[in-house]
Amino acid sequence: MSAVTDATPQRAARPHPLGQSVRDSLIVAKRNLIRMSRIPEMIIFGLFQPIMFVVLFSYVFGGSMNIGGSTEPGIYREFLMAGIFAQTVTFATAGAGAGIAEDMHKGLVDRFRSLPMARGAVLTGRTLADLVQTALTLLVLAIVALLVGWRTHTNVGEVLGAFGLLLLMGYAFTWIGALIGLSVRTPEAATSGGLVWLFPVTFVSNAFVDSSQMTPWLRHIAEWNPFSATVQACRELFGNPGVSQSDAWPMQHPVLASLIYSVLIVVIFRTLAVRKYRSATA
């Protein structure tokens, strides 16, 4: 009897759902990072736009912007860089949406669906890979900013905290891109759809101009813009000029506001994106 019992194959233990989701997400993220490394022009071209913005805004508009009563170009460069950093991480949204739309268009998502893997892992892995690419872009951009005269005036911990807030916001916005990518039929439409809403979000803000100089109704929109909260938090943590004296709560508590906004965006749009993914592949 014991021999029969010993010979009976043991049923394999089922992995914990959370553990499987994490493992599958990392596998998908690795796949996307390998793909990016094999197409280096994706990273190279992604660096051109923010570098051009740094150079153009610094030297073309630097002497005409009034920041805190001064039109000194050096002051504007320090004011500008938090906005450029934030714009760079948010514009990665369009690439994330286009990538997911391309995977859907080529049937790759259907192949993933046929595998025994967590449903949300495909999207989570993609957004994590985009986060790594965004971090690399920020590193290069910070070096360029230092070359054109940008400086920080706080300690290392606060500077790293600012970059952490930027990456968190970038990660949050990639989930908006993921939802857009799942909602359109072609990568081209995903790119267009990702940029249409990004321009008003980034320019109706305190990124490139002092929001106190805007008309009242536009200033209120800019001050409650999640993008503005992260820009304001970065200026505060970098010790750069342009910290607003506004009474709006996000401008009074920008670090906390940036964290709350980013976490809410992740929770809301990840839920919507995963739901959309399940219905699209059902």
Beta strands, then each sheet from edge to edge (+ up, - down):
end
